[in-house]
Amino acid sequence: MIALLTILFLALSSSATAFLTPSRYGAQAVKRFSTERLMAEGEKVAKQVTGEQLEAMLQEWETPLVVDAYATWCGPCLLMAPEFEEAAKHFDGKCRFVKIDTDLEPNMAARLGIMGLPTLLFLDKNSDTKSVEEGKAPVAVLKERIEGALRKDSIVAVCDYHFFGGAMPTQLS
């Protein structure tokens, strides 16, 4: 009987562990996410923004912008959060990283065409300054849109490619 209970316990605990720590990210990502949740918002490089703040950022272009559209109930969003923050730290000062909660900002999410979570938007200044000044073209240009969670290395690779002349990523994870 004890052997049966031990086997049942091990089976249940390994199933629960597999559910809580997907092999794609591993226990380390979950641990980092738990630690990150304890950090104050003021200490984060990737800031939470409102729809109005994002709208203003889309008009001001000193550095490229990466937007993480997420929801607090979204598991992949939660797992990607520490990866996004680490990528933001990697590019601190060279690229802006912001997060927008699609549940709190449904109008902005609709305007951005967010259909799946998480969605990463890689935006840069439109190089056609004449058309922008004449009002014929938007100030911001969408370089890439990725639906699904990415690791830091993939986020960094996409930023390097679109904003800093790096090699095109061959595989994203």
N, C-alpha and C positions, 0 to 999 in steps of 0.2 A: 504494500500500500504506500509506504514512504517513497519507494522508487517511482511509483506511478505519479505521486504528487510532485516529486522532484522533476520528472520529465515534463509534466504539465506546466509547472512553474517556469522551467527553462524555455519551453515552447512559447508560452505567453509573453515572457519578458523579452525574448528575441524578436517576436512579432511587434511588440510595442516599440522596441528600440528601432526596428526597421522603419516603423511609421514615423517616429519622431526625428530620426536622423537619416534622411534619404541618402543612398549611396552616392548620388551625384554631388552632394556637398559634404557629407560626412559629419562626424560629431564636432570637429573643430569649427565648422561654420556655425553650427547651432550654439556652441559655447561662445563664439565671438559675438553672435547676435544677442545672446543673453547679457553679455558684458556691455555691449553697445546700448542696450535699452536702459542701462543704469546711468549712462552718461547724460549730462544736461544738454539740451538742444543748442545752447550757446557754444558748446565745445565742438560741435559737428561742423565739418566743412561743407557737406551737402545739406543745405538748409531747406526746411519746409517752407513753401510759398503758397500764397493765395492765388486765385485766378487773376486778380487785379495786379498783383506783384509780378506775375509771369507775363502779363500783357505789357507792362512797363519794360521788363527785361528784353522782350522781343523787339523793342524799339531802340534799345541802347546796345551798341555793339563795340565793345573793346576786346572781348575775348569770346571764343566759342561757348556754346551752351549745350549741356546734356540734361535732359529732363527725364526723371523717373516717374511715370504715372503708375500709381499703386493704390491698394486698398488695405486697410488694417486687418481684414479678414482673409486676405489672400496668402496662402501658404508659400508659394514660390516668391511672392513679393517680400515676405518676412525673411526667407532664406537668402535672398539677394541683397537685402539691406546692408549688411556689413561689407559685402563685396563692393557695392556702389560707394559706400563711404571710403573704403580703402583706395578705390580708383580716384575719388575726389581728392584725397590727400596726396596721391601721386602727382596730380596735375595742379595742385594748389597754386593759384595765381596765374596759371596759363590757360585755364579752362574753368568755366563755371558749372557747378553741379547743383541741381535743385530737385526737390521731390514735391509732387502735387498729389494730394489725396483725392481720388476721383469721386469718392462718396461725399466729401465736403465741397467739392467744386464740380458738380455735374455739368454745368453750362460750359466750362472750359474744357472738360473731358470730351463733351460732344463736339465742340469747335475743333479740337485737335483730332477728332475721329478715333478716339480710344475705344477699341472694341474688345480687347483682351488684356489681361494683366499678368505680369507687369509689362509695360510698354516703355521702351527707351527711345527717345527722340534725340538725334544728334543734329544740332542746328548751328549754322554759321552765318556770317554777314554776307549779303548778296554782293557779289563783286561787280555787278552791273550798276555802278553808282549813278550813271546818267538816267537810266530807267527808274531807279529808286527816287531820285530827286524830282523827276517829272510825275511821279505817282503811278507809273505804269507797272511797277514791279514791287513785290514786298521787300521789306528790309531784311527779313530773315529767310534763309533757304534751308529746307530740310535736306540734310545730306544722307541720312539713313534713319529707318524706323525698324526696330526689332521688338517683336512680341515674344516674351519668354524670359526667364531668368538667365543671367550670365554671371560668370565669375569675373573677378577683378582683372585677370590677365586678358580676357576677351574684351572687356570694356576699354581697357587701356589700348589694346591693339586697334579697335575700331576708331578711337579718338586719334591715335597716332596716324592712322591711314587718312582720315578725313580732314584733320586739322593741321597736321605737322609733316605731311609728305612721307609718311611711313609706308611700309609694304602692305598690300591688301591682305587681310587675315584669310587664311585658307580654311580654318576650322574654328568655330565658336563653341564654347562650352559654358 
